[in-house]
Amino acid sequence: MLLPRSADVVVIGAGAVGAACAYSAARAGFRVAVVDQGAVAGGTSSACEGNLLVSDKEAGPELDLAQYSQSLWRGELAEFGHLWEFESKGGLVVSARPGTQANLERLAGRQREAGIDVELVDAQDLAGHEPQLAPGLAGGAYYPQDAQVQPMLAAAHLLRLARTLGATVHPDTGVTGFTRSGGRVTGVATGRGAISANAVVNAAGTWGGAVAQLAGVNVPVLPRKGYVMVTEPLPPMVRHKVYAAEYVDNVASSDAGLQTSPVVEGTRGGTILIGSSRERVGFDKQFNPRVLAEMAGKAIALFPFLAGVKALRSYSGFRPYCPDHLPVIGPDPRAPGLWHACGHEGAGIGLAVGTGALIAASLAGATPAMDLAPFAPERFDLHSPDPETEAAHA
C-alpha cells in the first residue's frame, strides 16, 4: 500500500498496543496511519502468552488501568472476543509456604479494597480448583477476572477493525526521524517517505526508548527477555492460569539477573504454556537451555504430571520494561505533538485496549477515563537516571 502523505495521527508500532491505539483513534474519527519496522505483531506480541491479568498487580495506577482495560475487553469489544479467542479462564495463585500465603492474603486484601474479585483458597480446597496440583501447598487465591487472548490475533484483528474505519497499515516501514515545525513534532520520516500528522503516537514496544530518542526525549524503555515453553497437545489438564506467588514479586522486581517462577496454563488447542523467566540482557537472542531447564523443573514441582509430557517447542521475546514498572502513556510536553503508549513490560496485551482508549481521548481533547499523571512521559526527568539505563542508551 502506498504511504499516505498526511494523516491526523501516525501510530508507530503494529503490536497489540499500537493496534489498540489505532482502533480507538480511528473510532474517534481520526485519519490514522500505522507504521512498523517489521510485521504486524512481529515484536513482543508474537512472543508472549496473551495474559489479561489483575492478579499480579499491586493496588495503584497499573491495577486501575487493568480494571479499565478489562471493562473494555468484556464490554464494547466483547462482540469481537471470538476473533482473538478471549477466554475468561480465571487465575489461581498458589503458595508453597505459610509465610508466602500470608503475604498473598495481604496482597489480596489490598486488591479487594481496589475493587478486585478475589477468593482466598485453603490448602485442602486447592484440588477443587486444580485437581492435578502437587500436594502439600499452603494455599492460594483465585481471581475470576483473569483472562487470556491469542495476542497475535488480537493485534491483527484490532488493526483490521481500524482499517474498516479508514486507517491504513504499513509494515516494513521503519521510522528514521521526526519532522518538526519549531519545537513541535509534525510527522514522521521513514525509509519509504514522510507522513505529516497532527499527532504521532510512540507505541513501539521495546523500541519505544529508541523512538523517543529520535525526538530528543528520554523514555527509558529497556528490553527484558522472557521464555515460554509449549507442550504437546493434551486432554484438558489445567483449568486456569496457575502460578506461584513469587511470580508477583518477580513482576515487580528491578533485578537485571535471571528470575524464574512457575506459570502454567492450558490453551484451547490442548497445548500447555509454561513460563516464566525474566532477565535484562539487552537484545541478546541467544538461546539459553539452562533457563528452560529451570522453568521446567519448577513447573513439574507445581504439576507433577508434566514430568511425563513432551515439550514441542519454546520461544523467547523481549518485554518493554520501565524502571518504575509503570507504562508511559500520554502527551509529551517536551516534544509537543508526540504521544507515548509504551513500556508495559509483560502486561501490554491486557492493558492495550485501555491504553488505546486513553490515548484517543487525550488526542480528542476529552477528559480520559483515568488520570494520566502517574504514566506521564516527563516523570523520568524528575529523577536521577539509573546507571544501567544510561549504559543501555549510550
C-alpha positions as CSV (number, residue, x, y, z in Angstrom):
1,M,0.0,0.0,0.0
2,L,1.2,3.5,-0.8
3,L,2.3,5.6,2.1
4,P,-0.1,8.5,2.7
5,R,1.4,11.9,2.6
6,S,-0.6,13.0,5.7
7,A,-2.8,11.7,8.5
8,D,-4.4,13.1,11.6
9,V,-2.5,10.5,13.7
10,V,0.5,8.3,12.9
11,V,0.9,5.3,15.2
12,I,4.4,3.9,15.4
13,G,4.1,0.2,16.2
14,A,1.8,-2.6,14.9
15,G,1.7,-4.7,18.0
16,A,-1.2,-5.1,20.4
17,V,-0.8,-1.6,22.0
18,G,-0.3,0.2,18.7
19,A,-3.2,-1.7,17.2
20,A,-5.4,-0.7,20.1
21,C,-4.3,3.0,19.8
22,A,-5.1,2.9,16.0
23,Y,-8.5,1.3,16.6
24,S,-9.5,3.8,19.3
25,A,-8.2,6.8,17.4
26,A,-10.0,5.7,14.2
27,R,-13.2,5.0,16.1
28,A,-12.9,8.6,17.5
29,G,-12.9,9.9,13.9
30,F,-9.2,10.4,13.2
31,R,-7.5,9.6,10.0
32,V,-4.9,7.1,11.2
33,A,-1.7,5.6,9.6
34,V,0.2,2.8,11.4
35,V,3.8,2.2,10.6
36,D,6.1,-0.6,11.8
37,Q,9.7,-1.5,11.1
38,G,8.6,-5.1,10.7
39,A,5.5,-7.2,10.5
40,V,2.2,-6.9,12.3
41,A,2.6,-8.2,15.8
42,G,6.2,-9.0,15.0
43,G,7.7,-8.0,18.3
44,T,6.6,-8.7,21.9
45,S,3.0,-9.5,20.8
46,S,4.3,-12.6,18.9
47,A,6.4,-13.9,21.9
48,C,4.0,-13.8,24.9
49,E,1.1,-15.6,26.4
50,G,-1.7,-13.0,25.9
51,N,-2.5,-12.5,29.5
52,L,-5.2,-10.2,30.8
53,L,-4.4,-10.2,34.5
54,V,-5.4,-8.3,37.6
55,S,-4.0,-10.9,40.0
56,D,-0.3,-9.9,39.6
57,K,-0.8,-6.2,40.2
58,E,-0.5,-4.2,43.4
59,A,-3.2,-1.7,44.1
60,G,-2.4,1.5,42.3
61,P,-2.4,3.0,38.8
62,E,-1.5,-0.1,36.9
63,L,-4.2,-2.1,38.6
64,D,-6.6,0.7,37.8
65,L,-5.6,0.5,34.2
66,A,-6.0,-3.3,34.2
67,Q,-9.6,-2.9,35.5
68,Y,-10.4,-0.2,32.9
69,S,-9.0,-2.4,30.1
70,Q,-11.0,-5.4,31.4
71,S,-14.1,-3.3,31.2
72,L,-13.4,-2.7,27.5
73,W,-12.3,-6.3,26.7
74,R,-15.5,-7.5,28.3
75,G,-17.7,-4.6,27.3
76,E,-17.6,-2.8,24.0
77,L,-15.1,-5.3,22.5
78,A,-17.0,-8.4,23.7
79,E,-18.7,-9.0,20.4
80,F,-15.2,-9.5,18.8
81,G,-13.9,-11.8,21.5
82,H,-14.2,-14.9,19.4
83,L,-11.8,-13.3,16.9
84,W,-8.9,-13.2,19.4
85,E,-10.0,-16.3,21.4
86,F,-10.9,-14.4,24.5
87,E,-11.1,-16.9,27.4
88,S,-12.2,-15.9,30.8
89,K,-10.4,-18.8,32.5
90,G,-9.6,-17.2,35.8
91,G,-6.3,-17.2,37.6
92,L,-5.1,-19.3,40.6
93,V,-2.1,-18.1,42.6
94,V,-0.6,-20.7,44.9
95,S,1.7,-20.6,47.9
96,A,4.2,-23.3,48.9
97,R,4.7,-22.0,52.4
98,P,2.5,-20.4,55.1
99,G,4.6,-17.2,55.2
100,T,4.1,-16.8,51.4
101,Q,0.4,-17.4,51.8
102,A,0.2,-14.7,54.5
103,N,1.8,-12.3,52.1
104,L,-0.6,-13.3,49.3
105,E,-3.5,-12.8,51.7
106,R,-2.3,-9.3,52.5
107,L,-2.0,-8.5,48.7
108,A,-5.5,-9.9,48.1
109,G,-6.9,-7.7,50.8
110,R,-5.4,-4.5,49.2
111,Q,-6.6,-5.7,45.8
112,R,-10.1,-6.3,47.2
113,E,-10.2,-2.8,48.5
114,A,-9.4,-1.6,45.0
115,G,-12.4,-3.5,43.6
116,I,-10.9,-6.8,42.5
117,D,-12.9,-10.0,42.9
118,V,-10.6,-12.4,44.8
119,E,-11.3,-15.6,46.8
120,L,-8.8,-17.0,49.2
121,V,-8.4,-20.7,48.9
122,D,-7.4,-23.0,51.8
123,A,-4.8,-25.8,51.2
124,Q,-7.4,-28.5,51.3
125,D,-9.6,-26.7,48.7
126,L,-6.9,-26.2,46.0
127,A,-7.6,-29.6,44.4
128,G,-11.2,-28.5,43.8
129,H,-9.8,-25.7,41.6
130,E,-6.9,-27.7,40.0
131,P,-7.0,-31.5,40.6
132,Q,-3.5,-32.0,39.2
133,L,-1.7,-29.7,41.5
134,A,1.1,-31.1,43.7
135,P,0.0,-31.9,47.3
136,G,1.4,-30.0,50.3
137,L,0.8,-26.5,49.1
138,A,-0.1,-23.9,51.8
139,G,-3.0,-22.3,50.0
140,G,-3.8,-19.8,47.3
141,A,-6.1,-17.1,45.9
142,Y,-8.5,-17.4,43.0
143,Y,-9.1,-14.4,40.6
144,P,-12.1,-15.0,38.4
145,Q,-11.3,-11.8,36.4
146,D,-8.0,-13.1,34.9
147,A,-8.4,-13.9,31.3
148,Q,-6.4,-14.7,28.1
149,V,-6.4,-13.8,24.4
150,Q,-4.3,-15.0,21.5
151,P,-2.1,-11.9,21.3
152,M,-1.2,-12.0,17.6
153,L,-4.9,-12.4,16.7
154,A,-5.8,-9.5,19.0
155,A,-3.3,-7.2,17.3
156,A,-4.2,-8.3,13.8
157,H,-8.0,-8.0,14.3
158,L,-7.8,-4.7,16.1
159,L,-5.9,-3.4,13.1
160,R,-8.4,-4.9,10.7
161,L,-11.2,-3.2,12.7
162,A,-9.2,0.1,12.5
163,R,-8.9,-0.4,8.7
164,T,-12.7,-0.7,8.4
165,L,-12.8,2.8,10.0
166,G,-10.4,4.2,7.4
167,A,-7.0,3.5,9.0
168,T,-4.0,2.4,6.8
169,V,-1.3,-0.1,8.0
170,H,2.2,-0.1,6.7
171,P,4.6,-2.9,7.8
172,D,8.3,-2.9,6.9
173,T,8.2,0.9,7.3
174,G,10.7,1.9,9.9
175,V,10.7,5.4,11.4
176,T,14.1,7.2,10.9
177,G,13.2,10.5,12.5
178,F,10.5,13.2,13.1
179,T,9.5,16.2,11.1
180,R,9.2,19.4,13.1
181,S,7.9,22.9,12.9
182,G,9.7,24.9,15.6
183,G,9.7,22.7,18.6
184,R,6.5,20.7,17.6
185,V,6.5,17.2,16.1
186,T,4.6,17.4,12.8
187,G,5.1,13.9,11.4
188,V,7.5,11.1,10.8
189,A,10.2,10.3,8.3
190,T,10.5,6.7,7.2
191,G,12.6,4.8,4.7
192,R,9.6,5.0,2.3
193,G,8.9,8.7,2.7
194,A,7.4,11.1,5.2
195,I,3.9,11.4,6.7
196,S,2.8,14.7,8.1
197,A,0.4,14.4,11.1
198,N,-1.1,16.5,13.8
199,A,0.0,13.8,16.3
200,V,2.4,10.9,16.5
201,V,1.9,8.0,18.9
202,N,5.0,6.1,20.0
203,A,3.7,2.6,20.5
204,A,7.0,0.9,19.5
205,G,7.2,-1.5,22.4
206,T,10.8,-2.4,23.3
207,W,12.0,0.1,20.8
208,G,9.9,2.9,22.4
209,G,13.0,4.4,24.1
210,A,14.9,4.5,20.8
211,V,12.0,6.1,19.1
212,A,11.7,8.7,21.8
213,Q,15.4,9.5,21.4
214,L,14.8,10.3,17.8
215,A,12.6,13.1,19.2
216,G,15.2,14.1,21.7
217,V,13.3,13.0,24.8
218,N,14.1,10.4,27.5
219,V,11.7,7.5,27.8
220,P,13.9,4.7,29.4
221,V,12.2,1.6,28.0
222,L,14.5,-1.4,28.2
223,P,14.1,-5.0,26.8
224,R,13.5,-7.7,29.4
225,K,13.9,-11.2,28.0
226,G,11.5,-14.0,28.7
227,Y,10.9,-17.6,27.6
228,V,7.8,-19.7,27.1
229,M,7.6,-23.4,26.6
230,V,4.8,-25.2,24.7
231,T,3.9,-28.8,25.3
232,E,2.3,-31.5,23.1
233,P,-1.5,-31.3,22.9
234,L,-3.2,-33.0,25.9
235,P,-6.7,-33.6,27.2
236,P,-7.8,-30.7,29.5
237,M,-5.4,-30.9,32.5
238,V,-5.0,-27.3,33.7
239,R,-8.2,-25.4,34.2
240,H,-6.9,-21.9,34.9
241,K,-3.8,-19.8,34.6
242,V,-1.9,-21.1,37.6
243,Y,1.3,-19.6,39.0
244,A,3.3,-19.5,42.2
245,A,3.0,-16.4,44.4
246,E,6.7,-15.4,43.9
247,Y,5.7,-14.6,40.3
248,V,4.2,-11.4,41.6
249,D,7.5,-10.4,43.3
250,N,9.4,-11.1,40.0
251,V,7.0,-8.9,38.1
252,A,7.7,-6.0,40.5
253,S,11.4,-6.6,40.7
254,S,14.0,-4.4,39.1
255,D,16.7,-7.1,39.2
256,A,18.7,-7.4,36.0
257,G,19.6,-11.0,36.7
258,L,17.7,-14.2,35.8
259,Q,14.5,-14.8,37.7
260,T,12.1,-17.7,37.1
261,S,8.8,-18.7,38.7
262,P,6.4,-21.4,37.6
263,V,3.4,-20.3,35.4
264,V,1.3,-23.0,33.8
265,E,-1.9,-22.7,31.7
266,G,-3.7,-24.6,29.1
267,T,-4.8,-23.4,25.7
268,R,-7.9,-24.1,23.5
269,G,-5.7,-26.2,21.2
270,G,-4.7,-28.5,24.1
271,T,-1.1,-27.4,24.4
272,I,0.1,-26.2,27.8
273,L,2.2,-23.0,28.1
274,I,4.9,-23.0,30.7
275,G,6.7,-19.9,32.0
276,S,8.1,-17.8,33.3
277,S,11.5,-16.1,33.1
278,R,12.8,-12.5,33.3
279,E,16.3,-11.1,32.7
280,R,17.8,-8.0,31.3
281,V,20.3,-9.0,28.7
282,G,19.7,-6.2,26.1
283,F,18.5,-7.6,22.8
284,D,20.6,-10.8,23.1
285,K,18.6,-13.5,21.3
286,Q,21.0,-16.4,22.2
287,F,19.2,-19.5,23.3
288,N,19.9,-20.5,26.9
289,P,18.8,-24.1,27.7
290,R,19.6,-23.5,31.4
291,V,16.6,-21.1,31.6
292,L,14.3,-23.7,30.1
293,A,15.5,-26.4,32.4
294,E,14.9,-24.2,35.5
295,M,11.4,-23.3,34.2
296,A,10.6,-27.0,33.5
297,G,11.7,-28.1,36.9
298,K,9.6,-25.5,38.7
299,A,6.6,-26.3,36.6
300,I,6.9,-30.0,37.3
301,A,7.1,-29.2,41.1
302,L,3.8,-27.4,40.7
303,F,2.1,-30.0,38.4
304,P,3.9,-33.4,38.7
305,F,2.1,-34.9,35.6
306,L,4.2,-32.6,33.4
307,A,7.3,-34.8,34.1
308,G,5.9,-37.2,31.5
309,V,4.8,-34.6,28.9
310,K,6.9,-33.7,25.8
311,A,7.8,-30.1,25.1
312,L,7.2,-29.4,21.4
313,R,9.0,-26.0,21.3
314,S,10.0,-22.9,23.1
315,Y,10.2,-19.3,22.2
316,S,11.6,-16.1,23.7
317,G,10.9,-12.4,23.3
318,F,11.6,-9.0,24.8
319,R,9.2,-7.2,27.1
320,P,9.3,-3.3,27.2
321,Y,10.4,-2.7,30.8
322,C,10.3,0.7,32.6
323,P,12.4,1.2,35.7
324,D,9.4,2.2,37.8
325,H,7.2,-0.6,36.4
326,L,4.5,1.7,35.0
327,P,3.9,2.2,31.3
328,V,4.3,5.5,29.6
329,I,1.0,6.9,28.4
330,G,0.1,10.4,27.2
331,P,1.3,13.5,25.5
332,D,4.9,14.5,25.9
333,P,5.3,18.2,26.8
334,R,9.0,18.1,25.9
335,A,8.1,17.4,22.3
336,P,4.6,18.7,21.6
337,G,2.8,16.6,19.0
338,L,4.3,13.4,20.4
339,W,2.3,10.9,22.5
340,H,3.6,7.8,24.1
341,A,2.0,4.4,24.6
342,C,4.8,2.0,25.6
343,G,6.7,0.4,28.5
344,H,4.0,-2.0,29.6
345,E,6.5,-4.9,30.1
346,G,4.6,-8.2,30.4
347,A,1.2,-6.6,30.8
348,G,0.9,-5.0,27.4
349,I,-1.7,-7.3,25.9
350,G,-4.0,-6.9,28.9
351,L,-3.5,-3.1,29.1
352,A,-3.6,-2.5,25.4
353,V,-7.2,-1.5,24.9
354,G,-7.3,0.7,28.0
355,T,-4.2,2.4,26.8
356,G,-5.6,2.9,23.3
357,A,-8.8,4.4,24.7
358,L,-6.9,6.8,27.0
359,I,-4.7,8.0,24.1
360,A,-7.7,8.5,21.8
361,A,-9.5,10.6,24.5
362,S,-6.4,12.7,25.0
363,L,-5.9,13.2,21.3
364,A,-9.5,14.4,21.0
365,G,-9.1,16.9,23.9
366,A,-11.6,14.9,26.0
367,T,-11.1,14.0,29.7
368,P,-9.6,10.5,29.8
369,A,-11.3,7.8,31.9
370,M,-8.3,7.8,34.1
371,D,-5.8,10.3,35.4
372,L,-2.7,10.1,33.1
373,A,-0.4,11.8,35.6
374,P,1.2,8.5,37.0
375,F,2.1,7.5,33.4
376,A,3.4,10.9,32.3
377,P,6.4,10.6,30.0
378,E,8.2,13.5,31.6
379,R,8.3,11.8,35.0
380,F,11.7,10.4,34.2
381,D,13.3,13.8,34.0
382,L,12.4,14.3,37.7
383,H,14.8,11.6,38.9
384,S,18.4,10.7,38.5
385,P,18.8,8.1,35.8
386,D,19.6,4.5,36.7
387,P,23.2,3.8,35.7
388,E,22.1,0.7,33.8
389,T,19.5,2.7,32.0
390,E,22.2,5.2,31.0
391,A,24.5,2.5,29.8
392,A,21.8,0.8,27.8
393,H,21.1,4.1,25.9
394,A,24.7,5.2,25.5
